[in-house]
Amino acid sequence: MKQVTIHAAKTNLSKLIEAALSGEEIVIAKGSKPVVRLVPVSQGSFKIGLLKGKLGTGPDFFEPMDESDLHLWEGGR
């Protein structure tokens, strides 16, 4: 565990971020009292097609509408 003061953290922030990203525990202290721990944010992986095959099929918007639906769409009652 590496403990640094707020002033030292402001001066060396990029180095401290790199150290935290490589797994080192960084604690920022106000005077001699620890107040903050610098930790990396976990990066979730983005997967394309995660729900493929689980949602069923949706409407086909390129198909012509039924006459009754078209009538309602055009303001008919």
N, C-alpha and C positions, 0 to 999 in steps of 0.2 A: 504494500500500500504506500502510495506516495502522497504526502500532504503538502500543499502549497498555500500561501496566503492569497487573498483576493488580488492584491497588487501584482504578485508574481503570476497569477493566473491570467490577468489581463495582458501582461507583457508577453506571456508564452502560450497563449490560447491554442494556436495551431499545433504546437508541439504536444500539448496536453491532450488535444483531441486525437492526434495520431497514436499517442500512448494508450488512450482508452480504447481506441479501435483495435489495437493489437492485444488487448486483454488485460492491460495493467489497470489496477484500481486507483483512481485519482480522487482525492478528497480536497476540497477547497475550504480553508479555514478563515474565520474572522478573528484575527489575533492568533490565539492558540486554540480557540474553540472550533471544532469541525462543524460546518453548517451545510455543505452540499457535497454530493458525490457525483462525479462525472462518469456516465455510463453510455455506451453506444445504444442507439435505437435499433431494435431488431428489424431486419429487412425481410418482409414477407415476400414470397415468390408469387408472381402473377402467372396464372395458368390460363391460357386461352382454351375455351371449350369445356370449362369446368362442369357446366350443367348440360352438356350435349347428351341428348337421349333421355333426359329426365323431365322435360317440360312438355313433351308431346308436340303436336304440330299446331301452329297458329293459323289464323285466317290468311287466305291468299288474296292480297289486296289488288292483284292484277286480274282476277276473275270478274266478269260482269256481275252486277248486283241483281237480285231477284226483282221482279216487277213491283212487288209489294214494298220491298225495302227502298227501291228507287223512288216510288211514289211518296213515301214518308220523308225521304231525304230532300226531295224537291218541295216540301212544305205541304203535302197532301195530308188529309186526315182519314 
